[in-house]
Amino acid sequence: MLIVLSIFSCKKDKKSNIAQTKSKQFVEQDYFFPPELYYYQARTDYLIDKLFPLGWSDDGNFAFIVEPAMEGMDVYVFEMYIVNLISGDTLWHWATSPDEDVVREEVWKNNYNQFKTILNKYHIIQDKKPQLLAPYFTYQGDDFSVELQTDYRKEQGYGFEPVGHTKIIIRSPQRGIKIVYDKDLPRNSIIISQTIAGVLISPIDDKIAIILQQERPGYEGPPNVITFQIVGTSLGAGWNYEN
């Protein structure tokens, strides 16, 4: 899985000024295991990194669970992330070791007290019914469209041209234009295609999480793997009017 953060960093809790900002009138929460967000179109010939959005805070934090596709291994891995959608920082990450005998319900039950403590620490309020919107959506009466620009690079010996650069722009006839992501992919990246799968809007404020769906070849050939990247921003600031 590719996110704005590094993966498989094990059980660390990084201090952040953003994370330490106290939300107003936060009340301690209980949580249940969230429903899966089907950001991809079902294909039987692909392996899928599964995404389970957990919730949001009023200072831009977004919590979610990932079940990464484990290529060639009949094992299960459970990961939880808390990221800040404005800074892109990973505030907390937790992961199990690959295990063929572990199941989702067991991980959630056995570690729930720790999960609850951390989620409350970052003032996460659970989104009980997360809804994935299309890249064209309306918020508070304004219209928005998310535009993806992809550049490919030539690589000898690959047999394909991987994605070299990704740029994501949001346009609004009422607010203007905003560049929310503009980065080169690492040289060892083998993403072969990508698309905007949709947008999640925080039920608390104007923060959004853009789901960038990506495809890469399997390590030993088919099936290919569908993964994703979370790109966050605010709809309330950073706009430039187009000439």
C-alpha positions in Angstrom: 0.0 0.0 0.0 1.3 3.4 -0.9 0.2 6.4 1.2 1.5 9.8 2.0 3.3 8.1 4.8 5.8 5.2 5.1 4.4 1.7 5.6 5.4 -1.1 8.0 7.0 1.3 10.4 6.2 -0.7 13.5 4.1 0.6 16.4 5.4 4.2 16.7 3.8 7.3 18.2 5.3 10.5 16.7 4.8 13.8 18.5 3.3 16.5 16.3 2.3 20.1 17.2 -0.8 19.5 15.1 -1.7 16.3 16.9 -1.2 18.0 20.3 -3.7 20.8 19.5 -6.6 20.2 21.7 -10.0 19.9 20.0 -12.8 21.9 21.5 -15.2 20.1 23.8 -14.1 16.6 22.8 -15.9 13.8 24.6 -14.2 10.4 25.0 -15.5 8.0 22.3 -16.1 4.3 21.8 -15.5 2.7 18.5 -16.6 -0.2 16.4 -14.8 -1.9 13.5 -15.6 0.2 10.4 -17.1 -0.9 7.1 -14.8 -1.5 4.2 -14.7 1.4 1.6 -14.9 -0.1 -1.9 -12.7 2.5 -3.6 -11.9 0.0 -6.4 -14.1 -1.7 -9.0 -14.3 -5.4 -8.1 -12.0 -7.6 -10.3 -11.4 -11.2 -9.5 -8.0 -11.1 -11.3 -6.5 -8.4 -8.9 -5.2 -8.4 -5.4 -6.6 -5.5 -3.4 -5.3 -3.4 -0.5 -8.5 -3.0 1.6 -9.4 0.3 3.2 -11.6 0.9 6.3 -12.0 4.6 7.2 -12.4 5.0 11.0 -13.0 8.7 11.6 -11.8 12.3 11.8 -10.8 15.1 14.2 -11.6 18.8 14.0 -7.9 19.6 13.6 -7.4 17.6 10.4 -6.6 14.1 11.6 -7.9 11.1 9.7 -7.8 7.5 11.1 -8.1 4.4 9.0 -7.4 0.7 8.9 -5.7 -1.2 6.0 -5.6 -4.9 5.2 -2.7 -5.0 2.6 -2.7 -7.7 0.0 0.0 -10.2 0.9 1.3 -11.5 -2.4 2.2 -15.2 -2.5 1.6 -15.6 1.2 -1.5 -17.0 2.9 -1.1 -14.7 5.9 -3.1 -11.7 7.4 -1.8 -8.2 8.3 -3.7 -5.5 10.0 -2.5 -1.9 10.0 -3.9 1.3 11.6 -2.9 4.8 10.7 -3.6 8.2 12.0 -2.5 10.9 9.6 -2.9 14.7 9.4 -4.5 15.6 6.2 -3.0 19.1 6.0 0.7 18.4 6.9 0.8 14.8 5.5 2.4 13.7 8.8 1.9 10.1 10.0 0.9 10.7 13.7 0.6 7.1 14.6 1.0 3.7 12.9 0.4 0.2 14.2 0.8 -3.1 12.5 0.6 -6.8 13.2 3.3 -9.2 12.0 2.2 -11.5 9.1 0.4 -14.4 10.6 -1.5 -17.2 9.0 -3.6 -17.9 12.1 -4.7 -14.3 12.9 -8.1 -12.9 11.8 -9.5 -9.4 11.8 -12.0 -9.8 14.6 -9.3 -11.2 16.9 -6.9 -8.3 16.3 -9.6 -5.7 16.9 -10.9 -7.4 20.1 -7.4 -8.1 21.6 -6.1 -4.6 21.0 -9.3 -2.5 21.3 -8.3 -0.8 24.6 -5.0 0.4 23.0 -6.8 1.5 19.8 -9.5 3.4 21.9 -6.8 5.2 23.9 -4.9 6.3 20.9 -8.0 7.3 18.9 -9.2 9.4 21.8 -5.8 10.9 22.2 -6.0 12.3 18.7 -9.7 13.2 19.2 -11.0 10.9 16.5 -14.8 10.9 16.1 -15.9 7.8 14.2 -17.6 8.3 10.8 -20.4 5.8 11.1 -21.3 5.8 7.4 -18.3 6.9 5.3 -19.4 7.8 1.8 -17.0 7.9 -1.2 -17.9 10.8 -3.5 -17.0 11.0 -7.1 -14.1 13.3 -8.2 -16.9 15.8 -9.0 -18.8 16.9 -6.0 -20.6 19.8 -4.2 -19.8 21.2 -0.8 -21.7 24.0 0.9 -23.1 25.1 -2.4 -19.8 25.2 -4.3 -18.8 22.8 -7.0 -15.4 21.0 -7.1 -13.6 18.7 -9.5 -10.4 16.8 -8.7 -8.1 16.5 -11.7 -5.2 14.0 -11.9 -2.1 14.7 -14.1 0.2 11.7 -14.6 3.7 11.7 -16.2 5.5 8.4 -17.1 9.2 7.8 -17.2 11.2 5.5 -19.4 13.0 2.6 -17.7 15.1 0.0 -19.4 14.4 -3.6 -18.6 10.9 -3.0 -17.1 8.8 -3.8 -20.2 6.6 -0.8 -19.3 6.8 2.8 -18.4 6.1 3.4 -14.7 4.5 6.6 -13.3 7.2 9.2 -12.7 5.3 12.2 -11.5 1.8 12.8 -10.0 0.0 16.1 -9.8 -3.5 16.6 -8.3 -5.4 19.8 -8.8 -8.8 20.8 -7.5 -10.9 23.3 -9.5 -13.9 25.2 -8.4 -15.8 27.8 -10.5 -16.7 29.6 -7.2 -13.2 29.5 -5.5 -10.6 29.0 -8.2 -7.8 26.5 -8.5 -5.7 24.7 -5.9 -2.7 22.3 -6.3 -2.9 19.8 -3.5 -0.2 17.3 -4.6 2.8 17.7 -6.9 5.5 15.1 -6.5 7.9 12.7 -8.2 7.5 9.0 -7.4 10.6 7.2 -6.1 12.9 5.7 -8.7 12.1 2.2 -7.5 8.3 2.7 -7.8 6.6 0.4 -10.3 3.1 2.0 -10.4 1.8 1.5 -13.9 -1.5 3.4 -13.7 -3.5 5.5 -11.4 -6.8 7.3 -11.2 -8.8 9.3 -8.7 -11.1 6.8 -7.0 -13.1 9.4 -5.1 -13.2 11.8 -2.2 -14.1 11.5 1.5 -15.3 14.6 3.2 -15.0 15.0 6.9 -18.4 15.3 8.7 -16.8 17.7 11.1 -15.3 20.4 8.9 -14.0 21.1 5.4 -11.1 18.6 5.4 -11.1 16.0 2.6 -9.2 12.8 1.9 -8.7 12.1 -1.8 -8.3 8.4 -2.7 -5.7 8.0 -5.4 -6.0 4.4 -6.7 -2.8 2.9 -8.1 -1.9 -0.3 -9.9 1.4 -2.1 -9.8 2.5 -5.5 -11.3 2.7 -8.5 -9.0 6.2 -9.4 -7.8 6.2 -12.6 -9.8 3.8 -11.7 -12.5 0.0 -11.6 -12.5 -2.2 -10.9 -10.6 -1.5 -7.2 -10.4 -2.1 -5.3 -7.1 -4.5 -2.4 -6.6 -3.3 -0.1 -3.8 -4.0 3.5 -2.9 -2.6 6.7 -1.6 -4.3 9.2 0.7 -4.0 12.9 -0.3 -5.5 15.4 2.1 -6.4 19.0 1.9 -8.9 21.6 3.2 -11.6 23.1 1.0 -11.6 26.3 2.9 -8.1 27.7 2.2 -5.3 28.0 -0.3 -7.3 28.9 -3.4 -5.9 31.0 -6.3 -8.3 32.5 -8.9 -7.6 31.5 -12.4 -6.8 34.2 -14.9 
